[in-house]
Amino acid sequence: MPLWLVLELTYKCPLKCPWCNNPVDFDKYRNELTTEEWKAVLREGRRLGALQLGFSGGEPMLRPDLEELVGEADRLGYYTNLITSGVGLNPQRLAALKAAGLKQVQLSLQACDSELNAKLVGLDVWAHKIAIAREIKAQGFPMVLNVPVSRFNIDQTEALIELAEDLGVEYLEFANLQYYNWAMLNRSELLPTREQLARSEAAVRAARARLGRKMTIYFVIPDYYDGRPKACMNGWGAIHLTIAPDGTALPCQEARLIEGVDFPNVRDGGLDWIWKESPGFQKFRGDGWMKDPCRSCDERAKDFGGCRCQAFLFTGDAANADPVCSKSPHRHLIDAALAQAAERGDACRAPLQMRARQTEGM
Amino acid sequence: MFAPDLPPADLPPPGLRTVIEMNPMYLFRWEEPQQAFVLLYPEGVVKLNGPAGAILGAVDGERSVADIAALLSARYGDADLSSDVLEFMETAHAQGWIRTKS
């Protein structure tokens, strides 16, 4: 059952984050679903049992029909989450979203100071983000402050916790970057060192002990530093369904980077067929597709072989074991990336390739 | 689904005479497709088993743990449920789903 439905309303975004999880060729997809098409997705998703709904992007605030879609989702009984950079959000639209039934806001923040934040997202929006965070709390929303973590901001862990406390958020999520799409292009600059990670984890542990119930801190580990893969999406086509701006239905937001899988589109078939029967969603369901070492691994029901996208990116075959697994014959590729990070130390030197429209000849 | 490793609750756990209210962060309701009561919160879902759903369904911000146990005993014709209800409330409190009043 797709408990989690994420609508990527648009790939457009005013920010230029060099770790964006949108496709590198995002500009190619311009035929966004219409308001009525999104509403049909909402109705069909609810019939399939979807409960949690994320409005994401790109920047979902760029859709002028966001309030209307939130209203429809709330009427259908979803728990509605807005996943935003905060750009385009103002007190009036926030009040309108509240009136439409929006339950929660996840706001991204990249640094605890304006200068680094501007460097990382390519726009001077830190002061606006802080002001809108206070407005979100003032209007009574529960809030997740989401920090995408890289070598650039990982040493601000403590300061970011203090800032989140001051803002009064209920949840602080340190989302260590996962390396796909834009993040993969910039991986050598973004990947933190093992020492940085250890310091950051220690700061989180200390804060959890100090804060108790006041604030919940999630810490998403960078899987490169783990010997076992993440239980990615709880398994392919198990509980998660993403609809991309052009209507492509995906088992995770990154999945369209896997070549050779035919992902269905909501313009061509109903969500019921897409979820239950389409070849794209059947492809890596269960464990029948697994090869060794996964096929005979006693942890396959726990981690489902890890991430299909990561397997494809490193090995060219999405049915291979996630290369972060120590049992994978490709683990040396991950270790090479870590060795490179260790060698470079924690200095941030090379220019980042910021998210931008691809130009001819690139 | 997120599985946060949560810190211990700040307040002492509930006793039989403690009045219980829902934590307003959590939405409690029946879900037809799941055939279960669920708790919804930012980016998360908890699917409740039958007894858990029945207990949380009786939480109204006025009843004590003992009141809720008595109500459920009467409804289901069971013997004294107070130790079961108290045990669940301790868990629910540790999870942050409920708050203690008074």
Chai-1 contact restraints between the chains, C-beta under 6 A:
chainA,res_idxA,chainB,res_idxB,connection_type,confidence,min_distance_angstrom,max_distance_angstrom,comment,restraint_id
A,L3,B,V45,contact,1.0,0.0,6.0,A-B,restraint_1
A,G49,B,P33,contact,1.0,0.0,6.0,A-B,restraint_2
A,L51,B,V45,contact,1.0,0.0,6.0,A-B,restraint_3
A,Q52,B,V45,contact,1.0,0.0,6.0,A-B,restraint_4
A,Y79,B,L40,contact,1.0,0.0,6.0,A-B,restraint_5
A,N81,B,E43,contact,1.0,0.0,6.0,A-B,restraint_6
A,Q104,B,P42,contact,1.0,0.0,6.0,A-B,restraint_7
A,P142,B,M25,contact,1.0,0.0,6.0,A-B,restraint_8
A,P142,B,P42,contact,1.0,0.0,6.0,A-B,restraint_9
A,V144,B,P42,contact,1.0,0.0,6.0,A-B,restraint_10
A,R208,B,P7,contact,1.0,0.0,6.0,A-B,restraint_11
A,G212,B,P7,contact,1.0,0.0,6.0,A-B,restraint_12
A,G212,B,D10,contact,1.0,0.0,6.0,A-B,restraint_13
A,R213,B,A9,contact,1.0,0.0,6.0,A-B,restraint_14
A,R213,B,D10,contact,1.0,0.0,6.0,A-B,restraint_15
A,T216,B,P4,contact,1.0,0.0,6.0,A-B,restraint_16
